[in-house]
Amino acid sequence: MASLPTPPAQPDDATEAYVGLAADVAERQARSRGWDTVRAVPPGAFLTMEFRHGRINFQVEDDTVTRCWAG
């Protein structure tokens, strides 16, 4: 039986540092720090809850990040 693949390491980044940034600034910063996928969603959006390595999520209201989490 084959072994399970090792997922890539997450960028060593404090997600709370993105809160309060403009959405476009936050996205550029996240990509420059190594996040593969940047997802911006409005408050109350329905999302699947699967964890994806390399993905950072932004809740955006009025073009400002109000919440941020990895996965």
trRosetta pair geometry for C-beta under 8 A, 3 or more apart (Angstrom, degrees):
i j d omega theta_ij theta_ji phi_ij phi_ji
7 53 4.4 157 170 -30 125 159
8 53 5.6 151 59 135 77 135
8 54 6.1 33 76 -53 121 117
9 53 7.9 172 130 -169 4 123
10 13 7.8 -112 146 26 93 90
10 53 6.1 -122 -74 -153 80 81
10 54 6.8 -148 -114 -65 62 43
10 70 6.1 41 -154 -170 141 145
11 33 5.0 101 178 137 150 92
11 34 3.9 152 -89 75 119 112
11 35 5.6 -80 6 -60 138 67
11 54 7.7 85 -14 -122 89 57
13 17 7.4 -109 175 40 82 125
13 30 7.5 106 162 -126 166 68
13 33 5.1 83 -86 148 135 145
13 34 7.7 -173 -34 51 126 97
13 35 7.4 -60 24 -51 158 104
13 56 7.6 -39 87 -89 140 140
14 17 4.5 86 89 -17 100 110
15 18 6.1 -46 -173 18 51 112
15 56 6.8 -175 -116 -144 101 107
15 68 4.3 -165 174 116 93 105
15 69 5.8 67 172 -105 160 28
15 70 5.8 -127 -68 -35 134 85
16 19 5.7 -32 -165 7 55 117
16 68 6.7 -180 -87 59 28 111
18 21 5.4 -76 -166 24 56 124
18 26 4.7 80 -158 -140 104 115
18 29 7.2 179 -106 82 93 130
18 30 7.0 22 -98 -64 136 106
18 56 7.6 129 -29 166 164 132
18 58 6.5 -104 141 -103 137 106
18 65 5.0 -57 143 121 91 162
18 68 4.2 92 67 -66 122 164
19 65 5.5 -125 -114 113 36 98
19 66 6.6 38 -143 -161 89 19
19 67 6.7 21 -102 -93 107 23
19 68 5.7 -133 -56 2 78 108
20 64 6.7 -17 -148 -175 27 109
20 65 6.6 -37 23 69 25 86
21 25 4.9 -125 175 89 108 112
21 26 4.2 135 95 -64 127 95
21 29 7.1 -60 -179 17 167 143
21 64 7.2 160 84 -152 29 68
21 65 5.2 13 57 24 77 119
22 25 4.4 80 62 11 91 110
22 26 6.8 -164 84 -10 43 88
22 63 5.9 -5 -150 149 81 95
22 64 6.3 -54 -104 -100 43 61
22 65 7.7 54 113 -7 5 86
23 26 5.7 -57 -146 37 28 113
23 27 6.4 29 157 -20 64 105
23 40 5.6 61 -157 -129 119 149
23 58 6.5 144 -131 127 84 149
23 60 4.7 32 -92 -126 125 137
23 63 5.2 -108 5 -162 110 58
23 64 6.9 -112 -38 -79 79 12
23 65 6.1 137 -91 -53 61 80
24 27 5.7 -51 -146 34 32 112
24 28 6.6 31 156 -16 64 104
24 63 7.8 -14 -7 -166 88 100
25 28 6.0 -56 -150 38 30 109
25 29 6.2 28 154 -17 65 110
26 29 5.7 -58 -145 39 29 111
26 30 6.2 30 157 -21 65 108
26 38 8.0 158 122 -162 84 131
26 58 5.8 109 121 -101 144 150
26 65 4.8 84 -60 -36 165 140
26 68 7.6 -140 -166 -93 136 133
27 30 5.8 -54 -145 35 29 111
27 31 6.4 25 159 -15 64 107
27 38 4.9 127 -135 138 83 157
27 40 7.0 -54 -72 -45 115 123
27 58 7.5 -92 -69 1 78 150
28 31 6.0 -59 -148 39 29 107
28 32 6.2 26 156 -18 65 110
29 32 5.8 -59 -147 38 29 110
29 33 6.4 20 156 -13 64 112
30 33 5.9 -66 -149 41 29 106
30 35 4.3 -28 165 32 93 138
30 38 5.0 121 93 -99 140 122
30 56 5.1 -133 -152 59 136 148
31 34 7.9 127 -176 -7 29 10
31 35 6.1 -80 -87 62 38 86
31 38 6.2 -70 -57 -28 87 134
34 54 7.9 -96 142 -134 79 84
35 38 5.7 87 113 -68 128 85
35 54 6.2 140 -156 -177 53 60
35 55 6.9 80 -170 -133 101 18
35 56 4.5 -44 -136 -1 152 115
36 54 3.7 18 20 161 115 123
36 55 6.8 -52 67 -70 87 57
37 52 6.7 -7 48 114 143 135
37 54 6.0 84 15 120 87 87
37 55 4.0 -21 74 -108 113 84
37 56 7.3 169 90 25 62 57
38 55 7.6 -179 -76 -155 24 62
38 56 5.6 -11 -114 66 68 93
38 58 7.1 14 -178 -3 88 111
39 55 6.3 18 -5 -175 112 108
39 56 7.3 -179 27 90 73 45
39 57 4.9 -22 71 -112 102 72
39 58 7.0 178 90 26 50 70
40 57 7.9 156 -86 -164 28 53
40 58 4.6 -19 -107 71 73 108
40 59 7.9 139 -158 -109 59 11
40 60 4.8 16 -171 -12 105 133
40 65 8.0 -97 -124 -97 99 87
41 45 4.1 -116 176 43 115 152
41 47 6.4 -49 -98 -67 172 121
41 57 6.8 -12 10 -169 112 99
41 58 7.2 157 23 84 64 55
41 59 5.9 -38 75 -109 82 58
41 60 6.9 144 64 20 29 85
42 45 5.2 114 60 -46 69 109
42 59 7.4 46 177 -160 14 72
42 60 6.5 -58 -92 69 48 75
42 61 7.1 91 -148 -86 69 64
43 59 5.8 66 -82 -176 64 116
43 61 5.8 17 -24 -74 113 111
43 66 7.1 -17 -69 65 108 141
45 59 8.0 -171 22 -122 108 86
47 57 7.7 51 -144 -139 163 147
51 71 4.0 -48 -141 -157 78 121
52 55 4.1 45 87 3 109 132
52 71 5.9 127 41 -169 54 52
53 71 7.7 -11 -76 -112 32 64
55 70 7.1 125 85 -170 59 58
55 71 6.0 21 73 168 98 12
56 68 6.7 1 178 -170 101 99
56 69 7.6 173 -156 91 61 32
56 70 5.7 -38 -104 -108 69 61
57 68 6.7 162 85 -152 59 51
57 69 5.3 -12 58 62 107 76
57 70 7.5 173 15 -102 84 11
57 71 7.2 -38 -7 67 114 57
58 65 4.7 -72 -156 -121 113 105
58 67 7.4 144 -161 81 44 56
58 68 5.5 -11 -104 -102 65 84
59 65 7.0 101 66 -159 53 61
59 66 5.2 -65 99 65 100 88
59 67 3.8 23 32 50 123 100
59 68 7.4 -132 18 -63 75 44
60 63 6.7 6 179 -121 110 19
60 64 6.7 151 -153 70 70 29
60 65 5.9 -40 -95 -93 73 51
60 66 7.0 144 -117 8 20 87
61 64 6.1 -32 72 62 66 83
61 66 4.9 19 17 -21 110 137
65 68 5.8 23 173 -58 125 106
